[in-house]
């Protein structure tokens, strides 16, 4: 009897430990939030153009379509095609895929933070990351930003594990970085923090020659496979052109609706990316927080974190000066001067034509900063500066591109969450002696902060989410055309939102954009010269009067014109 009771108590104790485990709590919360976001996304539909391009490419990989722009990153379309091959041909497939990868990314972030912080701090940092409006809005939207950053998080995490614990983890880094790159090309920048961390900790890596040989072999195999796939798709030249444009910034984005020459765009909008106000607003403000207003919570968190970071840096500097570690000698002076020069160089080259040089300066500055600050008082300074390089590398790259979209900040979001929780933890440690409640000291404050930001984020999401997006009207329009004209597959159709119409009609659709013409008559003449049977307009407001075409049907803001 006593034995049975002891077993029961032991099982209950183990179960209680699981329930109190921060990772378990995070997984449950993340899964619950993601399930809700997924349900909402399925109701409101696709939020933007590119998702339909990925869906059309997924049809190609599934063998049921011609694809759209095949030189775009293939991972998300390919993984979506697996749903299609299984018989689930629905735009919801890409939402589900994003949801799965989002959960994987959040769990990876927790593990990464756990290398620096305790469980409750890592939980709080992960929940703060989830609560970012720019993350929450795109978590299940079918884009490639969240999947790309999820793979990047795991690449960084395994780098830390491989260096600190077991070099076998390093064999996974190259495949993960390649996966991140082929999910979102700009994710390739993750190589900078990975390389930095490996270099500064190179003496800690066990069996380094064996690891290097294995990684080199992986590189040869993966690059060969990459070239084969793109040559098979017939898009290798397009990919090289795209890559060259990005590396040299020859494509500055002039004429693009998202063109913005402001280099400080992302820095200026960081408060908006942390928390939005008020709770109600437009869906556009949720997708692009820069068009909304930052909440008071964002400024409070930034202020507290900034104070905490100052405390942290002050402690390191005090230790260095007190113990005369690496600071009071000519080499330290030379390093400090070099650091200032590199930082200045990084700032001065912060423009569209020299951003690669700016990245080099930043890398060198981080290396010198690490050498100056490393000490027993700063045991995790290598991880801190690696995360700084992560944030800085993407900030430079995204800021110098002519086209700026808020979702591009997602690449920097994990690093931002890292420094917010670092600052918070230092600030809370400073005020702990004044807190009498034991639970409040250990986990209470962090739990309250996480709950406040998560609740605010969810209320904001609910208050900014519409019943549907206009792309739902494109779907209704396409279904109507199928009934109105059974021979629609043989007709020439133009649209100002061609990827969406192509997805719904499962046929090639030509792009027609009135904004590129002086007036509606010129646009109508262009349509007639190209023998367009139908034109589907979703963006013009008010609707155009097109000579030679009759407006025959409206669905919301979507209009169908037929040649007469």
Steps between C-alpha positions, in 0.01 A plus 500: 500500500779739599689403186199589284464833679866579452476422128191722476676783681809458285294507180310806623827673590645427156182626334512814711859561390398469136215748543739746665766455235544828306545312172174312553320826583650670194402212270140501624468879473666514157289213365181660633577844359612354167181293473294816550709699251467218247123488539476876446736488200292230335193720536646828378715352221834586344631842609739584218619435146806280556308223677313423178832482316620239749173310459534500121859379532377228736261383227801472269694291752192284545488444124162668450595849381751708308620702795534876516849632581711190550824675592346612830596307818371144450477350851156627604343424157661155499380414851154632411499277192520199732153592628381527140646162410313353797175630349456815707510768229401806697656834580457398865790258448754781499340650813536165676861470390584847631329414829708186548825679419404788730458265797831332416667842484362615837615179669843545339514856633425372850788252476728775371405738781547215749872504413513847658207528741306282742174326408255771605709773333519296179125444514441874541735585213326250272156636590618856439617385155156350432330820616680721247221622266726455199549133599144426608348638180721286274526183709240311296466727195666270246813709453865399508621742769399292803623168351830664404562638848396169660772312313746781583423469872576130494822560305619742769390271783683198359808715444507579871443135592765383256760737640417466870385141536534258210664567162260253336236774504718702264426255220137622500590867460578505127178313403298732725662813359438372148140425596463852642656651188272304265202600713584869484811605312584781742518239778842417357634788709473270801842373394655814653403434866562126455849561360573760767407267785705216355808720453507651849446156656714300260723366778199346671390298198597137545638294208505813289677345200243222476214747539646734235540212254142388560364851453702546180354176362150618592561829321612326182199267501243769584633757253509234228142403581397865503651564156343183359151594622517855366641385168219243481247777565669712233531792741871504578566818297200676657622400845850633429355828373286532811795422726725747315239773534472438873876486557570815300174682575457575130127452546414790726122455492414825319141478380410230752209588729719401797795719396634695796846666502495559878798305642366534856158355417530181704674660798236772517219246501637258761242615761222419250647154445495433876144606584215684325221724627205539515344153509276572201619602155549384142647176370756707311632637831541145627687380190704821487536630858686810377164633377357475852596633841735350758344430839631635829602142582759506223667812634495371859661171394763678290582734790531220757703281263728792412567570869570130554744487209680808631530330840640189331760691299591710804567185706731363231692827468533536877643148523746570219628824652504365855704196403696677226401228255605575140416866538810673625754404236597618155331203330169579663533862392570392144197270507280778637614743231450235231153429637404867473634513143305187400177627655546834323572318175189288537288811550664700220457217248138453604353567157362317198827451315737407780296294744725193449792707625285610791437133586875433496563794733225378733647149511843640586353733762319210670821297501696781668215572741505138610875510559468817705206391716561129561564435868386274787230759570364456146481124455244525220645797316568279196130418471401862566720638225396225258138609549608862455660402169181315401293811561752739347568296185132481410435860603770625262385280214127566531547872567713560193259328263271742321192285561401496867217291639432453871499120479869516402565593863407142596859402415612721791219412743675210682806715568278784622319263737839380626617850595165593651512201735870563570423857603194392698692232689779741594249763614300249704817362660586854604167559675465146644638593846210742540238232421382306806270244336702187416282389207501849354879497510543163332230491232216737583631815332591317180161328488318830545703666223442209260127494580462875448672502161333184377154620606556839342622339178202265474249778570670713235493211253130440561421871472689540172387185320227531233240239411672444168767639269426622149670190361190308608309715248753401234418138579125566469560687174704213357234247595236718333702515177516120493120489489455804277744385231563122492770561239696731732809276474533599133452872563768764547456652844685795650494615861672747733533209747604217265644247750168485688284462189745243364470298821121502503456433127797261479619663177755758389388859555667806349585802709328828414570808713322831430751697709763444232291692243422869467123452498230228482471532121867415451458201728186387313686527168779285642248235604340502154837477326571188705156353418395485864157338533463588868662740741460444875565812707545481876704808591358799309280738695275630355456237230623590154298575190683289241429570135400181318428314824182464701490459877285189539540397865612627840601308810589745774785708358569253217357577156482288183531672160409320179605600150207619288 
